[in-house]
Every structure is written in C-alpha cells, then in structure tokens.
Amino acid sequence: MNSRRVYPSDLTDAEWAILEPLSKIRASPVTPAPKPGGRPAKVPRREIVNAIQKVFP
C-alpha cells in the first residue's frame, strides 16, 4: 500500500503514535476477541483513520 497518494489530512507519525494503541482496543466487552489464526487485515488501521479524516474533516 505504499503507492497511494499522500494527502494533507493524513496523520503524521506523531499523531499515529498517539492513536495506534487505541486502535487495538476492542469496541465493547461484549464483542468477542479475535480468534488466533483469523484472516489478516487487508487495510492497515492507519489508512482507515486517514480515510475517516478525509470524509469527516
């Protein structure tokens, strides 16, 4: 995914360093934890946050 354009709204490395630990927290205690051996993510979480920022500035 290194071939994508860089946008001014993208997170800086410093901003991502703050948000990355939060991206690994489960949404709810009721939500089951991911099972080992599951399918790996296709899109990095940082890219998802960048996309959300572009839609909701």
Biopython code that builds the backbone (N, CA, C, O; Angstrom):
import numpy as np
from Bio.PDB.StructureBuilder import StructureBuilder

atoms = [
    (1, "MET", "N", (0.812, -1.187, 0.000)),
    (1, "MET", "CA", (0.000, 0.000, 0.000)),
    (1, "MET", "C", (0.863, 1.263, 0.000)),
    (1, "MET", "O", (0.378, 2.336, 0.356)),
    (2, "ASN", "N", (2.084, 1.156, -0.378)),
    (2, "ASN", "CA", (2.986, 2.301, -0.392)),
    (2, "ASN", "C", (2.804, 3.183, -1.618)),
    (2, "ASN", "O", (3.412, 4.250, -1.691)),
    (3, "SER", "N", (1.991, 2.774, -2.578)),
    (3, "SER", "CA", (1.855, 3.543, -3.810)),
    (3, "SER", "C", (0.708, 4.556, -3.761)),
    (3, "SER", "O", (0.392, 5.167, -4.781)),
    (4, "ARG", "N", (0.091, 4.743, -2.618)),
    (4, "ARG", "CA", (-1.022, 5.684, -2.542)),
    (4, "ARG", "C", (-0.535, 7.107, -2.391)),
    (4, "ARG", "O", (0.576, 7.350, -1.920)),
    (5, "ARG", "N", (-1.382, 8.055, -2.797)),
    (5, "ARG", "CA", (-1.034, 9.473, -2.687)),
    (5, "ARG", "C", (-1.025, 9.906, -1.228)),
    (5, "ARG", "O", (-1.738, 9.347, -0.394)),
    (6, "VAL", "N", (-0.220, 10.894, -0.941)),
    (6, "VAL", "CA", (-0.185, 11.474, 0.399)),
    (6, "VAL", "C", (-1.064, 12.719, 0.380)),
    (6, "VAL", "O", (-0.940, 13.563, -0.507)),
    (7, "TYR", "N", (-1.950, 12.825, 1.362)),
    (7, "TYR", "CA", (-2.864, 13.958, 1.453)),
    (7, "TYR", "C", (-2.531, 14.795, 2.684)),
    (7, "TYR", "O", (-2.003, 14.268, 3.664)),
    (8, "PRO", "N", (-2.833, 16.091, 2.646)),
    (8, "PRO", "CA", (-2.564, 16.946, 3.809)),
    (8, "PRO", "C", (-3.328, 16.502, 5.055)),
    (8, "PRO", "O", (-2.902, 16.786, 6.174)),
    (9, "SER", "N", (-4.448, 15.811, 4.870)),
    (9, "SER", "CA", (-5.245, 15.366, 6.018)),
    (9, "SER", "C", (-4.705, 14.085, 6.654)),
    (9, "SER", "O", (-5.200, 13.674, 7.703)),
    (10, "ASP", "N", (-3.704, 13.446, 6.046)),
    (10, "ASP", "CA", (-3.146, 12.210, 6.600)),
    (10, "ASP", "C", (-2.515, 12.460, 7.961)),
    (10, "ASP", "O", (-2.009, 13.546, 8.245)),
    (11, "LEU", "N", (-2.559, 11.432, 8.790)),
    (11, "LEU", "CA", (-1.936, 11.518, 10.107)),
    (11, "LEU", "C", (-0.423, 11.624, 9.986)),
    (11, "LEU", "O", (0.192, 11.000, 9.122)),
    (12, "THR", "N", (0.157, 12.413, 10.856)),
    (12, "THR", "CA", (1.613, 12.434, 10.945)),
    (12, "THR", "C", (2.043, 11.225, 11.771)),
    (12, "THR", "O", (1.211, 10.581, 12.409)),
    (13, "ASP", "N", (3.331, 10.917, 11.762)),
    (13, "ASP", "CA", (3.830, 9.807, 12.575)),
    (13, "ASP", "C", (3.581, 10.066, 14.057)),
    (13, "ASP", "O", (3.267, 9.138, 14.802)),
    (14, "ALA", "N", (3.718, 11.318, 14.490)),
    (14, "ALA", "CA", (3.492, 11.662, 15.901)),
    (14, "ALA", "C", (2.021, 11.458, 16.283)),
    (14, "ALA", "O", (1.727, 10.951, 17.365)),
    (15, "GLU", "N", (1.099, 11.850, 15.400)),
    (15, "GLU", "CA", (-0.329, 11.655, 15.680)),
    (15, "GLU", "C", (-0.671, 10.168, 15.727)),
    (15, "GLU", "O", (-1.433, 9.728, 16.588)),
    (16, "TRP", "N", (-0.104, 9.397, 14.801)),
    (16, "TRP", "CA", (-0.380, 7.965, 14.776)),
    (16, "TRP", "C", (0.203, 7.276, 16.007)),
    (16, "TRP", "O", (-0.382, 6.312, 16.502)),
    (17, "ALA", "N", (1.333, 7.745, 16.506)),
    (17, "ALA", "CA", (1.928, 7.157, 17.708)),
    (17, "ALA", "C", (0.974, 7.279, 18.900)),
    (17, "ALA", "O", (0.966, 6.421, 19.783)),
    (18, "ILE", "N", (0.177, 8.342, 18.921)),
    (18, "ILE", "CA", (-0.800, 8.527, 20.000)),
    (18, "ILE", "C", (-2.026, 7.638, 19.774)),
    (18, "ILE", "O", (-2.541, 7.043, 20.720)),
    (19, "LEU", "N", (-2.489, 7.547, 18.539)),
    (19, "LEU", "CA", (-3.723, 6.822, 18.242)),
    (19, "LEU", "C", (-3.550, 5.312, 18.080)),
    (19, "LEU", "O", (-4.497, 4.559, 18.305)),
    (20, "GLU", "N", (-2.377, 4.866, 17.701)),
    (20, "GLU", "CA", (-2.189, 3.439, 17.410)),
    (20, "GLU", "C", (-2.570, 2.528, 18.578)),
    (20, "GLU", "O", (-3.255, 1.531, 18.352)),
    (21, "PRO", "N", (-2.159, 2.822, 19.815)),
    (21, "PRO", "CA", (-2.575, 1.933, 20.907)),
    (21, "PRO", "C", (-4.099, 1.869, 21.065)),
    (21, "PRO", "O", (-4.638, 0.827, 21.436)),
    (22, "LEU", "N", (-4.787, 2.970, 20.787)),
    (22, "LEU", "CA", (-6.246, 2.986, 20.898)),
    (22, "LEU", "C", (-6.904, 2.157, 19.803)),
    (22, "LEU", "O", (-8.015, 1.662, 19.990)),
    (23, "SER", "N", (-6.238, 1.999, 18.669)),
    (23, "SER", "CA", (-6.822, 1.248, 17.555)),
    (23, "SER", "C", (-6.872, -0.248, 17.837)),
    (23, "SER", "O", (-7.540, -0.991, 17.118)),
    (24, "LYS", "N", (-6.180, -0.692, 18.865)),
    (24, "LYS", "CA", (-6.141, -2.123, 19.186)),
    (24, "LYS", "C", (-7.096, -2.500, 20.313)),
    (24, "LYS", "O", (-7.171, -3.667, 20.698)),
    (25, "ILE", "N", (-7.830, -1.514, 20.846)),
    (25, "ILE", "CA", (-8.786, -1.767, 21.916)),
    (25, "ILE", "C", (-10.085, -2.259, 21.296)),
    (25, "ILE", "O", (-10.546, -1.723, 20.289)),
    (26, "ARG", "N", (-10.669, -3.280, 21.903)),
    (26, "ARG", "CA", (-11.950, -3.780, 21.403)),
    (26, "ARG", "C", (-13.041, -2.756, 21.672)),
    (26, "ARG", "O", (-12.964, -1.997, 22.638)),
    (27, "ALA", "N", (-14.041, -2.735, 20.832)),
    (27, "ALA", "CA", (-15.111, -1.744, 20.918)),
    (27, "ALA", "C", (-15.989, -1.938, 22.148)),
    (27, "ALA", "O", (-16.530, -0.967, 22.677)),
    (28, "SER", "N", (-16.138, -3.152, 22.602)),
    (28, "SER", "CA", (-17.064, -3.419, 23.692)),
    (28, "SER", "C", (-16.636, -4.684, 24.420)),
    (28, "SER", "O", (-16.060, -5.585, 23.810)),
    (29, "PRO", "N", (-16.912, -4.761, 25.721)),
    (29, "PRO", "CA", (-16.609, -6.017, 26.425)),
    (29, "PRO", "C", (-17.453, -7.181, 25.904)),
    (29, "PRO", "O", (-17.097, -8.345, 26.092)),
    (30, "VAL", "N", (-18.563, -6.867, 25.255)),
    (30, "VAL", "CA", (-19.430, -7.910, 24.708)),
    (30, "VAL", "C", (-18.872, -8.446, 23.393)),
    (30, "VAL", "O", (-19.130, -9.593, 23.027)),
    (31, "THR", "N", (-18.111, -7.621, 22.685)),
    (31, "THR", "CA", (-17.518, -8.030, 21.419)),
    (31, "THR", "C", (-16.456, -9.097, 21.680)),
    (31, "THR", "O", (-15.549, -8.874, 22.481)),
    (32, "PRO", "N", (-16.552, -10.232, 21.031)),
    (32, "PRO", "CA", (-15.544, -11.274, 21.276)),
    (32, "PRO", "C", (-14.174, -10.874, 20.735)),
    (32, "PRO", "O", (-14.064, -10.160, 19.738)),
    (33, "ALA", "N", (-13.154, -11.343, 21.403)),
    (33, "ALA", "CA", (-11.785, -11.091, 20.947)),
    (33, "ALA", "C", (-11.552, -11.870, 19.654)),
    (33, "ALA", "O", (-12.148, -12.928, 19.451)),
    (34, "PRO", "N", (-10.685, -11.350, 18.778)),
    (34, "PRO", "CA", (-10.396, -12.097, 17.550)),
    (34, "PRO", "C", (-9.750, -13.439, 17.873)),
    (34, "PRO", "O", (-8.955, -13.553, 18.806)),
    (35, "LYS", "N", (-10.098, -14.429, 17.103)),
    (35, "LYS", "CA", (-9.544, -15.762, 17.322)),
    (35, "LYS", "C", (-8.188, -15.873, 16.640)),
    (35, "LYS", "O", (-7.975, -15.283, 15.581)),
    (36, "PRO", "N", (-7.273, -16.622, 17.236)),
    (36, "PRO", "CA", (-5.977, -16.807, 16.584)),
    (36, "PRO", "C", (-6.158, -17.564, 15.269)),
    (36, "PRO", "O", (-7.008, -18.446, 15.149)),
    (37, "GLY", "N", (-5.348, -17.200, 14.305)),
    (37, "GLY", "CA", (-5.419, -17.858, 13.008)),
    (37, "GLY", "C", (-6.457, -17.259, 12.081)),
    (37, "GLY", "O", (-6.738, -17.814, 11.018)),
    (38, "GLY", "N", (-7.027, -16.131, 12.474)),
    (38, "GLY", "CA", (-8.021, -15.477, 11.622)),
    (38, "GLY", "C", (-7.379, -14.823, 10.412)),
    (38, "GLY", "O", (-6.156, -14.777, 10.281)),
    (39, "ARG", "N", (-8.220, -14.326, 9.543)),
    (39, "ARG", "CA", (-7.742, -13.680, 8.328)),
    (39, "ARG", "C", (-7.041, -12.369, 8.685)),
    (39, "ARG", "O", (-7.576, -11.582, 9.466)),
    (40, "PRO", "N", (-5.861, -12.122, 8.130)),
    (40, "PRO", "CA", (-5.171, -10.855, 8.406)),
    (40, "PRO", "C", (-5.907, -9.687, 7.748)),
    (40, "PRO", "O", (-6.583, -9.849, 6.732)),
    (41, "ALA", "N", (-5.759, -8.532, 8.339)),
    (41, "ALA", "CA", (-6.405, -7.333, 7.801)),
    (41, "ALA", "C", (-5.828, -7.000, 6.429)),
    (41, "ALA", "O", (-4.627, -7.142, 6.199)),
    (42, "LYS", "N", (-6.692, -6.556, 5.523)),
    (42, "LYS", "CA", (-6.237, -6.169, 4.184)),
    (42, "LYS", "C", (-5.772, -4.725, 4.156)),
    (42, "LYS", "O", (-4.895, -4.363, 3.372)),
    (43, "VAL", "N", (-6.365, -3.895, 5.019)),
    (43, "VAL", "CA", (-6.058, -2.468, 5.031)),
    (43, "VAL", "C", (-5.504, -2.107, 6.406)),
    (43, "VAL", "O", (-6.128, -2.418, 7.420)),
    (44, "PRO", "N", (-4.344, -1.456, 6.457)),
    (44, "PRO", "CA", (-3.799, -1.044, 7.750)),
    (44, "PRO", "C", (-4.745, -0.061, 8.454)),
    (44, "PRO", "O", (-5.404, 0.750, 7.803)),
    (45, "ARG", "N", (-4.802, -0.141, 9.765)),
    (45, "ARG", "CA", (-5.703, 0.726, 10.531)),
    (45, "ARG", "C", (-5.381, 2.199, 10.339)),
    (45, "ARG", "O", (-6.280, 3.039, 10.363)),
    (46, "ARG", "N", (-4.137, 2.514, 10.152)),
    (46, "ARG", "CA", (-3.768, 3.915, 9.923)),
    (46, "ARG", "C", (-4.442, 4.453, 8.663)),
    (46, "ARG", "O", (-4.879, 5.604, 8.636)),
    (47, "GLU", "N", (-4.527, 3.630, 7.624)),
    (47, "GLU", "CA", (-5.179, 4.051, 6.388)),
    (47, "GLU", "C", (-6.681, 4.244, 6.592)),
    (47, "GLU", "O", (-7.285, 5.121, 5.974)),
    (48, "ILE", "N", (-7.276, 3.437, 7.448)),
    (48, "ILE", "CA", (-8.698, 3.596, 7.749)),
    (48, "ILE", "C", (-8.936, 4.926, 8.457)),
    (48, "ILE", "O", (-9.883, 5.643, 8.132)),
    (49, "VAL", "N", (-8.080, 5.258, 9.424)),
    (49, "VAL", "CA", (-8.212, 6.537, 10.135)),
    (49, "VAL", "C", (-7.990, 7.696, 9.163)),
    (49, "VAL", "O", (-8.703, 8.697, 9.228)),
    (50, "ASN", "N", (-7.023, 7.575, 8.273)),
    (50, "ASN", "CA", (-6.797, 8.622, 7.269)),
    (50, "ASN", "C", (-8.044, 8.824, 6.405)),
    (50, "ASN", "O", (-8.409, 9.961, 6.105)),
    (51, "ALA", "N", (-8.693, 7.738, 6.007)),
    (51, "ALA", "CA", (-9.895, 7.840, 5.176)),
    (51, "ALA", "C", (-11.037, 8.508, 5.938)),
    (51, "ALA", "O", (-11.773, 9.318, 5.374)),
    (52, "ILE", "N", (-11.184, 8.173, 7.205)),
    (52, "ILE", "CA", (-12.233, 8.796, 8.018)),
    (52, "ILE", "C", (-11.981, 10.291, 8.133)),
    (52, "ILE", "O", (-12.918, 11.085, 8.052)),
    (53, "GLN", "N", (-10.734, 10.679, 8.321)),
    (53, "GLN", "CA", (-10.405, 12.102, 8.430)),
    (53, "GLN", "C", (-10.706, 12.840, 7.135)),
    (53, "GLN", "O", (-11.086, 14.011, 7.162)),
    (54, "LYS", "N", (-10.542, 12.175, 6.016)),
    (54, "LYS", "CA", (-10.805, 12.821, 4.732)),
    (54, "LYS", "C", (-12.303, 13.062, 4.539)),
    (54, "LYS", "O", (-12.701, 14.078, 3.970)),
    (55, "VAL", "N", (-13.132, 12.127, 5.013)),
    (55, "VAL", "CA", (-14.579, 12.249, 4.864)),
    (55, "VAL", "C", (-15.170, 13.189, 5.918)),
    (55, "VAL", "O", (-16.070, 13.974, 5.619)),
    (56, "PHE", "N", (-14.662, 13.107, 7.152)),
    (56, "PHE", "CA", (-15.160, 13.926, 8.262)),
    (56, "PHE", "C", (-14.047, 14.827, 8.777)),
    (56, "PHE", "O", (-13.445, 14.529, 9.809)),
    (57, "PRO", "N", (-13.762, 15.922, 8.081)),
    (57, "PRO", "CA", (-12.627, 16.780, 8.497)),
    (57, "PRO", "C", (-12.830, 17.487, 9.811)),
    (57, "PRO", "O", (-11.952, 18.227, 10.256)),
]
sb = StructureBuilder()
sb.init_structure("model")
sb.init_model(0)
sb.init_chain("A")
sb.init_seg("    ")
for serial, (resi, resn, name, xyz) in enumerate(atoms, 1):
    if name == "N":
        sb.init_residue(resn, " ", resi, " ")
    sb.init_atom(name, np.array(xyz, "f"), 0.0, 1.0, " ", f" {name:<3s}", serial, name[0])
structure = sb.get_structure()
